[in-house]
């Protein structure tokens, strides 16, 4: 299994251009799968697998599910 690069929401926002709120919404609405693309650390902080986000971005719309207005945020 590959090494995952877990990052804070703030860092992922800086790297991808998505707003903090758009990232939180994707997690909350299960657009991004918990355990696969994001997880809660033992201290409760939400961490995102940046490589999984890049894979999701590069996937076709049919592969990643229905496009939402949050995708453009």
Backbone as JSON, one array per atom type, in Angstrom:
{
  "sequence": "XXXXXXXXXXXXXXXXXXXXXXXXXXXXXXXXXXXXXXXXXXXXXXXXXXXXXXXXXXXXXXXXXXXXXXXXX",
  "N": [[0.84, -1.19, 0.0], [0.47, 2.25, -0.73], [2.24, 5.05, 0.7], [0.44, 7.35, 2.51], [-0.31, 10.82, 2.27], [-1.31, 12.69, 4.59], [-3.08, 15.63, 5.2], [-3.93, 18.82, 6.64], [-7.12, 20.51, 6.41], [-6.74, 23.2, 5.75], [-4.19, 23.18, 4.47], [-4.75, 21.51, 2.27], [-6.65, 23.09, 0.99], [-5.02, 25.24, 0.23], [-3.37, 23.93, -1.63], [-5.12, 22.92, -3.57], [-6.98, 24.85, -4.29], [-9.63, 24.76, -3.58], [-12.07, 26.04, -1.33], [-11.91, 26.2, 2.3], [-14.45, 25.71, 3.35], [-15.75, 24.42, 1.19], [-14.31, 22.04, 1.09], [-14.91, 20.96, 3.63], [-17.66, 20.6, 3.25], [-17.69, 18.67, 1.19], [-16.68, 16.5, 2.6], [-18.59, 16.23, 4.69], [-20.97, 15.75, 3.22], [-20.43, 13.35, 2.09], [-19.27, 13.29, -0.42], [-16.61, 13.0, -0.65], [-15.14, 10.08, 0.39], [-15.17, 8.91, 3.69], [-12.42, 7.65, 5.46], [-11.22, 6.75, 3.17], [-10.63, 9.05, 1.62], [-10.55, 11.0, 3.53], [-10.09, 11.45, 7.07], [-10.69, 11.36, 10.63], [-8.37, 12.44, 12.93], [-6.87, 11.08, 15.96], [-7.12, 13.2, 17.77], [-9.32, 14.51, 16.86], [-9.05, 16.23, 14.73], [-9.66, 16.91, 11.31], [-8.25, 15.22, 8.63], [-6.93, 15.08, 5.35], [-6.34, 12.98, 2.55], [-4.16, 13.91, 0.3], [-3.29, 12.88, -2.21], [-5.41, 11.19, -2.87], [-7.39, 13.1, -3.26], [-6.37, 14.41, -5.52], [-6.59, 12.27, -7.34], [-9.37, 12.02, -7.4], [-10.04, 14.5, -8.51], [-8.96, 14.21, -11.06], [-10.47, 12.17, -12.1], [-13.13, 11.06, -14.28], [-16.35, 12.72, -14.59], [-18.39, 10.76, -14.38], [-17.11, 8.74, -12.98], [-16.64, 9.88, -10.48], [-19.1, 10.59, -9.51], [-22.2, 12.49, -9.3], [-21.95, 15.86, -10.32], [-21.7, 18.68, -8.23], [-22.73, 21.94, -7.03], [-20.81, 22.63, -5.23], [-18.45, 21.66, -6.3], [-17.37, 23.62, -7.85], [-16.48, 25.49, -6.14]],
  "CA": [[0.0, 0.0, 0.0], [1.25, 3.49, -0.82], [2.25, 5.94, 1.85], [-0.52, 8.43, 2.34], [0.12, 12.14, 2.73], [-2.45, 13.3, 5.26], [-2.89, 17.07, 5.39], [-5.06, 19.56, 7.21], [-8.01, 21.15, 5.44], [-6.1, 24.44, 5.31], [-3.13, 22.86, 3.51], [-5.39, 21.0, 1.05], [-7.24, 24.26, 0.34], [-3.93, 25.98, -0.42], [-2.81, 23.15, -2.74], [-6.11, 22.61, -4.61], [-7.81, 26.0, -4.66], [-10.96, 24.65, -2.98], [-12.16, 26.75, -0.06], [-12.05, 25.34, 3.48], [-15.86, 25.31, 3.48], [-16.05, 23.45, 0.14], [-13.71, 20.77, 1.52], [-15.74, 20.44, 4.73], [-18.93, 20.17, 2.68], [-17.45, 17.41, 0.49], [-16.55, 15.46, 3.63], [-19.88, 16.09, 5.37], [-21.98, 15.21, 2.3], [-19.91, 12.07, 1.59], [-18.72, 13.38, -1.78], [-15.31, 12.37, -0.41], [-15.39, 8.95, 1.28], [-14.45, 8.85, 4.96], [-11.55, 6.48, 5.54], [-10.5, 6.65, 1.92], [-10.12, 10.37, 1.23], [-10.35, 11.81, 4.72], [-10.32, 10.77, 8.35], [-10.51, 12.16, 11.84], [-7.22, 12.02, 13.72], [-7.26, 10.8, 17.35], [-7.48, 14.44, 18.48], [-10.53, 15.05, 16.25], [-8.75, 17.07, 13.56], [-9.92, 16.28, 10.02], [-7.09, 15.16, 7.75], [-7.29, 14.72, 3.99], [-5.3, 12.34, 1.74], [-4.02, 14.79, -0.86], [-3.22, 12.09, -3.44], [-6.77, 10.74, -3.17], [-8.09, 14.27, -3.81], [-5.89, 14.56, -6.9], [-7.2, 11.2, -8.14], [-10.77, 12.38, -7.56], [-10.1, 15.63, -9.45], [-8.62, 13.72, -12.41], [-11.46, 11.18, -12.53], [-14.23, 11.59, -15.08], [-17.54, 12.97, -13.76], [-19.12, 9.51, -14.13], [-16.37, 7.97, -11.97], [-16.68, 10.5, -9.16], [-20.47, 10.86, -9.11], [-22.86, 13.68, -9.81], [-21.31, 17.14, -10.04], [-22.51, 19.57, -7.39], [-22.28, 23.32, -7.06], [-19.62, 22.71, -4.39], [-17.29, 21.32, -7.09], [-16.79, 24.82, -8.46], [-16.03, 26.39, -5.07]],
  "C": [[0.89, 1.25, 0.0], [1.22, 4.25, 0.5], [1.29, 7.08, 1.57], [0.04, 9.72, 2.91], [-1.1, 12.86, 3.3], [-2.15, 14.76, 5.57], [-4.14, 17.68, 6.02], [-5.91, 20.15, 6.07], [-7.37, 22.42, 4.9], [-5.04, 24.18, 4.25], [-3.72, 22.35, 2.19], [-6.04, 22.15, 0.28], [-6.18, 25.06, -0.41], [-3.44, 25.26, -1.67], [-3.8, 22.97, -3.89], [-6.91, 23.81, -5.1], [-9.24, 25.9, -4.17], [-10.95, 25.42, -1.67], [-12.25, 25.74, 1.09], [-13.48, 24.82, 3.58], [-16.24, 24.28, 2.42], [-15.5, 22.07, 0.52], [-14.54, 20.15, 2.64], [-17.07, 19.91, 4.21], [-18.77, 18.84, 1.94], [-17.32, 16.25, 1.48], [-17.91, 15.19, 4.27], [-20.94, 15.42, 4.5], [-21.55, 13.91, 1.64], [-19.56, 12.1, 0.11], [-17.33, 12.76, -1.75], [-15.51, 11.31, 0.68], [-14.51, 9.0, 2.54], [-13.65, 7.56, 5.01], [-10.71, 6.29, 4.29], [-9.84, 7.98, 1.57], [-9.86, 11.26, 2.44], [-10.61, 10.97, 5.96], [-10.19, 11.77, 9.48], [-9.32, 11.58, 12.6], [-7.69, 11.74, 15.16], [-7.66, 12.04, 18.15], [-8.7, 15.13, 17.88], [-10.29, 15.91, 15.03], [-9.03, 16.28, 12.29], [-8.66, 16.37, 9.16], [-7.5, 14.56, 6.42], [-6.09, 14.05, 3.32], [-5.2, 13.11, 0.43], [-3.98, 14.01, -2.17], [-4.6, 11.57, -3.84], [-7.6, 11.89, -3.75], [-7.67, 14.49, -5.25], [-6.5, 13.5, -7.81], [-8.66, 11.51, -8.41], [-10.92, 13.51, -8.59], [-9.89, 15.14, -10.88], [-9.61, 12.7, -12.95], [-12.53, 11.85, -13.4], [-15.43, 11.84, -14.18], [-18.32, 11.69, -13.44], [-18.43, 8.67, -13.05], [-16.5, 8.57, -10.58], [-18.09, 10.84, -8.7], [-20.97, 12.17, -9.67], [-22.12, 14.95, -9.39], [-22.26, 18.01, -9.22], [-21.97, 20.98, -7.53], [-21.03, 23.5, -6.21], [-18.35, 22.4, -5.17], [-16.62, 22.56, -7.66], [-16.26, 25.79, -7.41], [-14.52, 26.35, -4.89]]
}
